[in-house]
Amino acid sequence: MPQPSVLPSQPRLRSLARLEAEIVKAETDRARWAAQAAHLEAHRRDARAVRGLIGITEARLAKLVRSRAVLLEGDAGRDDEPEAG
């Protein structure tokens, strides 16, 4: 009996597209906060709150990038991890 062809997972592709949009937004936010912090510091104003927002944004961006990597791995999984069982 012939093997059925495997179609790409549509939900995975849509999730990846949404994730890419979130990554772009997070990168834009990080740049905006960095510009605001630089402006405040140039005027000798307190930029600690904005620097905190940069840290939060960078942590979110790191998680988004990791999520993208997991999605791109696909259903194959990682070869260096042992099978559960």
VENRAUR-V176659 format. One record per residue. N is the residue number from 1. RES is the residue in one letter. PSI is psi in degrees with one decimal (none if undefined). OMEGA is omega in whole degrees, 0 to 359 (NA if undefined). Layout:
<<N:RES:PSI:OMEGA> <N:RES:PSI:OMEGA>>
This chain:
<<1:M:133.5:181> <2:P:146.3:178> <3:Q:134.3:177> <4:P:144.2:178> <5:S:149.5:182> <6:V:122.9:178> <7:L:149.0:177> <8:P:146.5:180> <9:S:114.6:180> <10:Q:-43.6:178> <11:P:-36.9:179> <12:R:-42.4:180> <13:L:-41.3:178> <14:R:-39.6:178> <15:S:-40.9:180> <16:L:-40.4:178> <17:A:-43.4:178> <18:R:-39.4:180> <19:L:-42.5:177> <20:E:-40.4:178> <21:A:-39.6:178> <22:E:-36.9:178> <23:I:-44.1:178> <24:V:-43.0:179> <25:K:-42.9:180> <26:A:-39.2:177> <27:E:-39.3:177> <28:T:-44.2:178> <29:D:-44.2:180> <30:R:-44.1:179> <31:A:-39.9:179> <32:R:-46.0:179> <33:W:-38.8:179> <34:A:-40.9:178> <35:A:-40.6:179> <36:Q:-41.0:179> <37:A:-43.0:179> <38:A:-40.8:178> <39:H:-46.6:180> <40:L:-44.4:182> <41:E:-33.4:177> <42:A:-28.8:179> <43:H:16.7:179> <44:R:44.4:178> <45:R:162.1:182> <46:D:121.3:181> <47:A:15.4:183> <48:R:-41.5:180> <49:A:-43.3:180> <50:V:-39.1:176> <51:R:-35.8:175> <52:G:-41.1:177> <53:L:-35.1:176> <54:I:-43.7:179> <55:G:-42.5:178> <56:I:-44.0:181> <57:T:-39.8:179> <58:E:-36.3:177> <59:A:-42.1:177> <60:R:-42.2:180> <61:L:-41.2:179> <62:A:-40.4:178> <63:K:-40.4:179> <64:L:-41.8:179> <65:V:-40.1:178> <66:R:-41.6:178> <67:S:-39.9:178> <68:R:-42.4:180> <69:A:-40.5:180> <70:V:-43.7:178> <71:L:-38.5:181> <72:L:-24.6:176> <73:E:-31.3:178> <74:G:-161.3:183> <75:D:-9.2:183> <76:A:-28.8:182> <77:G:-172.2:180> <78:R:134.3:181> <79:D:-22.9:184> <80:D:-0.9:178> <81:E:137.3:179> <82:P:153.7:177> <83:E:141.9:176> <84:A:141.9:176> <85:G:none:NA>>
